[in-house]
Amino acid sequence: MSEAGGDAPGSPRCLCCDAVLAGRFCSSCGQRSDTRRLELRALVARFVGAFASLDGPLLRTAIDLLVRPGAVVSAYVRGRRIVYANPVQWAILTSGATVLIGHTLSRVGPVRIQTDASMPAWLRTALDELGSNAGPLYVLVLLPLLAVALRLCFRRRGGTIAEHLVHVLFCYGIGTLLQVVWAGAVAGFGAPPGPAGLLPVAWTVWAAVGAHPERVPFVAVLLALLAHFVWMLLLVGLGLVAFGVCWLLGLVE
């Protein structure tokens, strides 16, 4: 007989953390206790299940962001983090899906930014890249600056930059995904994309209303729009600094 409080000989153990198992899941790391040798069917089933499960974090995140984005942001910031997908993973996944969908629908052509022949070649190239199907990946890199702008505009609330980054990652993730789907759908009928490019902004502003209940909704909308304006100023300033450095290095004429 084992000592009091000890583990019984032959007790099944978790293959991940070696903790004693007492149920379908490990109480220490959460892995299933029925882990067997990998088979292709099981591997595919786990992959599909992670996306299609009605109670899975990814699908729940997508559904809730569509109908109540502010509640998702607020819940995640307040600690309900196992319920929803990790915002960084969510943003990377949706940006990748956006690029994939954009290339799949490339027969209708990506959204292009109008350029002028008088512009420098490097600026025309940059605008073409930003307006291409890979645009969401470039925006993803710049989202931390939007979090800084939101922190400045909602400073009375006392939220951290990381908490505001959760806001923008969730909202720009779902917004860019909807943007490319909408643009591809209307372009299939020969129509211009219209306001599709404003969807990420609209979702971020909408979420600000729910994530900041201490503010009057109209004020929250204005502050969120102001944050986007500040973000644009930060991007322009960053671009000017980058141009100055390139000019000093002789990379541009």
Helices and strands as residue ranges (DSSP letters): H 40-52, H 57-67, H 69-77, H 87-104, G 106-108, H 121-130, H 135-153, G 155-157, H 161-187, G 194-198, H 199-211, H 217-248
